[in-house]
């Protein structure tokens, strides 16, 4: 049963667990002006405070409009019960995967619930719970804050940036640096994808320009490159694919070479690696010179 409560009575400790979306909030503000708050805010009633769990956009709109009273529904008398209620209705409440992960991590950390307990309580599989715990725990505090604040799209993190974590030489710190460089710039998903691919797969100058904030420059350079595959001859297409493969494996070899697991290599590895490395190093000068000459012929893109 909804009731009218003083907006000042609400505790906002979980506001940082929910995604901000300024565009949605602006539309909601107009709707509230015209029709009022139609759906009650939700939280839990502790001994001497009400803790808000769902309805933060409505809360912020109400504050902007100077409303003193808001409709409110209690989800229980303790935080765990309320969080479970929010998660059980996550599809109706429109929680994204990161919001789910943040709340599940709260159940695991503060409420001391194990994966099996959370799984059973939510009627979800253990893998569903474990995937969300893994997602939130691989993020740094900075990255999590940027995404939840709406400065960087969760879609781009999930489907563009996370796969780069499987590349040797790309660390969580690299992802954090990239996200900080491009957050809040109102870039499209496509532009973020292009920047990420250039940042993690492209030349050093590209990364340096992104880190320096020269995003317009690098995006203009990308647009200058023809996108149609049929604009190259068959031989040129093969050469480009081989260059891309070479760049990928160069990063992998660099990453593995610096891995502590090769600090004390086995005898078999030493024998085979010694022969391979001797052959590679003997061609290094010729290889570098050939690439420089090709780079001079094609010009700097």
Backbone torsions as a table, in degrees:
resi	resn	phi	psi	omega
1	UNK	NA	122.9	-179.3
2	UNK	-75.0	148.7	177.5
3	UNK	-138.6	159.3	176.9
4	UNK	-89.2	128.0	179.3
5	UNK	-130.1	161.8	175.5
6	UNK	-70.6	127.6	-178.7
7	UNK	-62.4	-28.7	-179.5
8	UNK	-69.9	-14.4	-178.2
9	UNK	-80.9	-8.9	-173.8
10	UNK	-83.5	133.2	175.8
11	UNK	-91.3	129.0	-172.4
12	UNK	-105.5	28.6	-174.1
13	UNK	-61.0	-22.8	-178.4
14	UNK	-101.5	11.3	-179.0
15	UNK	-60.3	-37.3	-179.8
16	UNK	-72.7	-4.1	177.7
17	UNK	-87.6	-12.8	-174.0
18	UNK	-110.4	147.7	-176.5
19	UNK	-74.6	135.9	173.8
20	UNK	-96.4	141.6	178.3
21	UNK	-141.7	94.1	-175.5
22	UNK	-55.4	-37.4	-179.1
23	UNK	-64.8	-46.1	177.8
24	UNK	-62.8	-37.6	-177.8
25	UNK	-67.2	-36.0	177.8
26	UNK	-65.1	-41.3	177.7
27	UNK	-65.2	-39.8	-179.6
28	UNK	-65.4	-36.3	179.3
29	UNK	-60.5	-43.8	178.6
30	UNK	-63.6	-42.6	-179.9
31	UNK	-62.2	-41.5	-179.2
32	UNK	-67.9	-36.2	176.4
33	UNK	-60.9	-40.3	-176.3
34	UNK	-80.0	-40.4	-171.2
35	UNK	-124.6	-4.5	-175.9
36	UNK	80.8	-178.1	179.2
37	UNK	-83.9	108.5	-174.1
38	UNK	-85.9	-28.5	-179.0
39	UNK	-111.4	125.4	-177.0
40	UNK	-62.6	148.0	170.4
41	UNK	-70.5	155.5	-177.2
42	UNK	-128.1	141.9	178.5
43	UNK	-163.3	-166.3	177.7
44	UNK	-122.9	146.0	-179.1
45	UNK	-100.0	104.3	175.5
46	UNK	-86.8	-172.6	-173.8
47	UNK	-58.9	-46.5	-175.0
48	UNK	-129.9	19.7	-179.8
49	UNK	-159.4	155.5	174.6
50	UNK	-108.1	123.5	-176.5
51	UNK	-104.2	118.8	-178.3
52	UNK	-76.8	134.1	178.3
53	UNK	-120.0	-30.6	-176.6
54	UNK	-142.3	129.4	-179.9
55	UNK	115.9	26.4	-177.2
56	UNK	-68.4	-33.3	176.8
57	UNK	-64.5	-44.5	177.8
58	UNK	-62.7	-37.6	178.1
59	UNK	-61.9	-48.4	-177.7
60	UNK	-66.0	-37.2	176.8
61	UNK	-63.5	-42.8	179.6
62	UNK	-61.6	-40.9	178.8
63	UNK	-64.8	-41.1	179.4
64	UNK	-63.0	-33.0	-178.3
65	UNK	-88.6	-0.8	177.9
66	UNK	73.0	25.5	179.8
67	UNK	-77.2	131.7	179.9
68	UNK	-90.3	-26.7	-178.5
69	UNK	-119.2	142.5	177.5
70	UNK	-137.2	150.1	175.3
71	UNK	-72.9	142.5	-172.1
72	UNK	-146.8	141.3	175.0
73	UNK	-126.5	133.6	179.0
74	UNK	-85.7	136.1	177.3
75	UNK	-99.6	3.0	-179.8
76	UNK	146.7	-172.0	-176.3
77	UNK	-113.2	10.2	174.0
78	UNK	-147.2	156.0	-172.4
79	UNK	-64.3	-40.3	-178.6
80	UNK	-60.3	-44.9	179.5
81	UNK	-60.7	-42.9	179.8
82	UNK	-66.0	-42.7	179.7
83	UNK	-62.9	-43.1	178.6
84	UNK	-61.4	-40.9	179.0
85	UNK	-63.0	-41.6	178.9
86	UNK	-64.9	-43.5	-179.3
87	UNK	-67.0	-37.5	178.8
88	UNK	-64.4	-30.7	178.6
89	UNK	-103.6	25.8	-173.1
90	UNK	-60.6	-34.1	-179.4
91	UNK	-68.1	-39.5	178.6
92	UNK	-72.6	-34.6	-177.1
93	UNK	-85.4	-4.1	175.0
94	UNK	72.3	31.0	176.9
95	UNK	-69.7	136.2	173.8
96	UNK	-86.0	171.0	-175.1
97	UNK	-61.7	-33.7	-179.5
98	UNK	-71.2	-36.8	176.1
99	UNK	-65.1	-41.7	175.3
100	UNK	-59.5	-45.0	-178.9
101	UNK	-62.2	-40.2	-179.0
102	UNK	-64.1	-43.3	179.5
103	UNK	-69.7	-39.4	178.9
104	UNK	-64.5	-39.4	177.0
105	UNK	-64.2	-34.9	176.5
106	UNK	-63.7	-41.9	177.0
107	UNK	-62.6	-38.9	-178.8
108	UNK	-72.6	-42.1	-174.1
109	UNK	-81.7	-55.7	-174.1
110	UNK	-83.4	-36.1	-177.1
111	UNK	-94.4	-1.5	175.8
112	UNK	57.8	38.1	177.1
113	UNK	-95.1	134.9	178.9
114	UNK	-84.0	170.3	-177.9
115	UNK	-57.3	-42.7	-179.0
116	UNK	-63.7	-40.3	179.4
117	UNK	-65.9	-44.2	179.1
118	UNK	-63.4	-43.6	179.4
119	UNK	-58.2	-47.3	-178.9
120	UNK	-66.7	-42.4	-178.1
121	UNK	-63.3	-38.9	-177.1
122	UNK	-91.2	-4.0	-175.9
123	UNK	57.6	42.9	177.6
124	UNK	-121.5	162.0	178.5
125	UNK	-73.6	157.8	177.2
126	UNK	-62.9	-36.1	-179.6
127	UNK	-66.4	-34.8	177.2
128	UNK	-61.6	-45.0	179.6
129	UNK	-68.3	-46.7	-176.6
130	UNK	-62.6	-37.4	179.7
131	UNK	-62.5	-41.5	-179.6
132	UNK	-71.5	-36.8	175.4
133	UNK	-65.2	-40.9	177.9
134	UNK	-63.8	-39.2	179.8
135	UNK	-61.2	-50.2	-175.0
136	UNK	-70.6	-31.7	-175.7
137	UNK	-82.7	-16.1	176.0
138	UNK	-82.9	-13.8	-178.6
139	UNK	-85.4	142.0	170.2
140	UNK	-77.6	163.6	178.4
141	UNK	-59.9	-38.4	-179.1
142	UNK	-63.3	-47.2	-178.6
143	UNK	-63.2	-46.3	-179.6
144	UNK	-59.6	-42.0	-179.4
145	UNK	-65.5	-42.6	179.8
146	UNK	-60.8	-44.7	-176.7
147	UNK	-69.9	-46.7	-178.4
148	UNK	-67.2	-26.0	177.6
149	UNK	-79.0	-5.1	179.6
150	UNK	82.9	11.3	-178.7
151	UNK	-83.2	-19.6	178.9
152	UNK	-141.8	131.2	-175.1
153	UNK	-70.0	133.7	179.5
154	UNK	-62.5	-31.8	179.1
155	UNK	-60.0	-45.6	-179.1
156	UNK	-65.0	-36.3	178.2
157	UNK	-65.0	-46.4	-174.9
158	UNK	-66.9	-45.6	-168.2
159	UNK	-108.5	-9.3	175.8
160	UNK	-112.4	-50.3	-173.7
161	UNK	-82.1	-43.4	-176.5
162	UNK	-55.0	-40.3	178.6
163	UNK	-59.4	-26.8	178.8
164	UNK	-67.1	-20.8	179.3
165	UNK	-64.1	-20.9	179.1
166	UNK	-83.6	-8.7	177.4
167	UNK	-82.4	134.7	176.9
168	UNK	-62.7	138.7	178.2
169	UNK	89.3	-4.9	177.0
170	UNK	-108.1	116.0	-175.8
171	UNK	-107.3	171.1	176.3
172	UNK	-63.7	-29.1	176.9
173	UNK	-67.6	-36.1	176.3
174	UNK	-62.5	-42.4	178.4
175	UNK	-63.7	-41.0	179.5
176	UNK	-63.1	-42.8	179.8
177	UNK	-61.8	-42.7	179.1
178	UNK	-64.6	-46.6	-178.5
179	UNK	-61.3	-41.7	178.4
180	UNK	-63.3	-34.5	-177.3
181	UNK	-71.9	-30.2	-173.3
182	UNK	-111.0	-6.3	-177.0
183	UNK	-66.6	144.1	175.3
184	UNK	71.7	14.0	-177.9
185	UNK	-98.3	6.2	178.4
186	UNK	56.8	43.4	178.1
187	UNK	-87.4	149.0	178.0
188	UNK	-76.7	166.1	176.8
189	UNK	-59.3	-40.7	179.6
190	UNK	-63.5	-44.4	-179.7
191	UNK	-64.6	-40.1	177.7
192	UNK	-63.4	-38.9	178.4
193	UNK	-63.8	-43.6	179.1
194	UNK	-64.5	-43.1	179.5
195	UNK	-65.0	-40.7	-179.2
196	UNK	-64.8	-43.4	179.8
197	UNK	-64.2	-41.0	177.3
198	UNK	-68.2	-36.1	-176.9
199	UNK	-68.3	-43.3	-174.7
200	UNK	-96.6	-16.6	-178.0
201	UNK	-118.9	-13.6	-173.4
202	UNK	-91.5	-168.6	-177.9
203	UNK	-73.7	165.1	-177.8
204	UNK	-61.3	-35.8	-178.1
205	UNK	-62.2	-34.1	-179.5
206	UNK	-63.2	-47.6	179.6
207	UNK	-62.1	-40.8	-178.8
208	UNK	-64.3	-39.7	179.2
209	UNK	-66.7	-40.8	178.2
210	UNK	-64.2	-45.9	179.5
211	UNK	-60.7	-29.9	-179.5
212	UNK	-84.3	-4.5	178.4
213	UNK	87.8	10.3	-178.7
214	UNK	-87.4	61.3	-173.6
215	UNK	-72.1	-36.7	179.1
216	UNK	-61.8	-40.2	-180.0
217	UNK	-60.7	-50.8	-175.4
218	UNK	-70.5	-34.2	177.3
219	UNK	-66.7	-37.2	176.2
220	UNK	-64.1	-39.2	178.8
221	UNK	-65.2	-37.7	178.5
222	UNK	-64.4	-42.0	-178.0
223	UNK	-66.6	-22.8	179.1
224	UNK	-73.2	-18.6	-177.6
225	UNK	-85.0	126.3	178.5
226	UNK	-58.7	135.4	-176.6
227	UNK	-94.7	-20.0	-176.7
228	UNK	-76.5	130.6	-179.4
229	UNK	-64.5	-32.0	-176.2
230	UNK	-77.7	2.0	176.4
231	UNK	-78.6	-11.5	176.7
232	UNK	-106.8	153.4	174.2
233	UNK	-72.4	167.2	179.4
234	UNK	-58.5	-43.7	-179.7
235	UNK	-65.0	-40.9	179.5
236	UNK	-63.9	-39.1	178.1
237	UNK	-61.4	-43.6	177.9
238	UNK	-62.3	-43.3	-179.7
239	UNK	-62.0	-41.5	179.4
240	UNK	-65.0	-41.9	178.6
241	UNK	-63.6	-38.6	179.0
242	UNK	-67.6	-36.3	176.2
243	UNK	-64.6	-42.0	179.1
244	UNK	-63.1	-40.8	177.9
245	UNK	-64.9	-42.1	178.7
246	UNK	-60.4	-46.3	-179.8
247	UNK	-60.5	-40.8	-180.0
248	UNK	-62.8	-47.1	-176.4
249	UNK	-75.3	-25.5	173.6
250	UNK	-61.7	-45.0	178.4
251	UNK	-62.6	-40.5	-179.0
252	UNK	-64.6	-44.3	-179.4
253	UNK	-65.3	-40.5	177.2
254	UNK	-60.1	-46.7	-179.6
255	UNK	-62.6	-45.0	-179.0
256	UNK	-69.6	-34.1	180.0
257	UNK	-63.7	-29.6	-179.6
258	UNK	-92.2	-0.9	-179.3
259	UNK	-72.0	136.6	-177.1
260	UNK	-64.1	-19.1	179.0
261	UNK	-68.3	-14.1	175.9
262	UNK	-101.6	11.1	178.1
263	UNK	-70.1	-31.3	178.7
264	UNK	-130.4	72.5	-174.3
265	UNK	-68.3	156.3	177.6
266	UNK	-71.5	164.7	-179.7
267	UNK	-63.2	-40.5	-179.8
268	UNK	-63.3	-42.8	179.2
269	UNK	-63.5	-44.0	-178.5
270	UNK	-59.4	-42.7	-177.1
271	UNK	-64.8	-46.1	-177.5
272	UNK	-74.1	-42.0	-178.7
273	UNK	-64.8	-35.8	-179.6
274	UNK	-60.4	-44.1	179.5
275	UNK	-66.7	-45.0	-179.0
276	UNK	-63.7	-45.4	-177.9
277	UNK	-66.5	-36.0	177.8
278	UNK	-62.3	-42.0	178.7
279	UNK	-65.6	-42.0	179.9
280	UNK	-65.2	-47.1	-177.8
281	UNK	-64.6	-31.3	-179.8
282	UNK	-67.8	-21.2	-179.7
283	UNK	-103.1	0.3	-173.6
284	UNK	-60.5	-46.5	-178.0
285	UNK	-62.5	-47.0	179.3
286	UNK	-63.3	-40.2	-179.3
287	UNK	-63.4	-47.3	179.6
288	UNK	-62.4	-43.4	-179.6
289	UNK	-63.9	-40.0	179.1
290	UNK	-64.2	-43.1	179.5
291	UNK	-66.1	-39.1	178.2
292	UNK	-62.6	-42.6	-179.8
293	UNK	-64.9	-41.1	178.2
294	UNK	-65.1	-41.0	179.3
295	UNK	-62.5	-39.1	178.2
296	UNK	-65.3	-37.5	-177.5
297	UNK	-70.1	-38.2	-176.1
298	UNK	-85.5	-17.5	-178.1
299	UNK	78.5	163.5	-179.6
300	UNK	-79.7	125.4	-179.1
301	UNK	-77.5	NA	NA
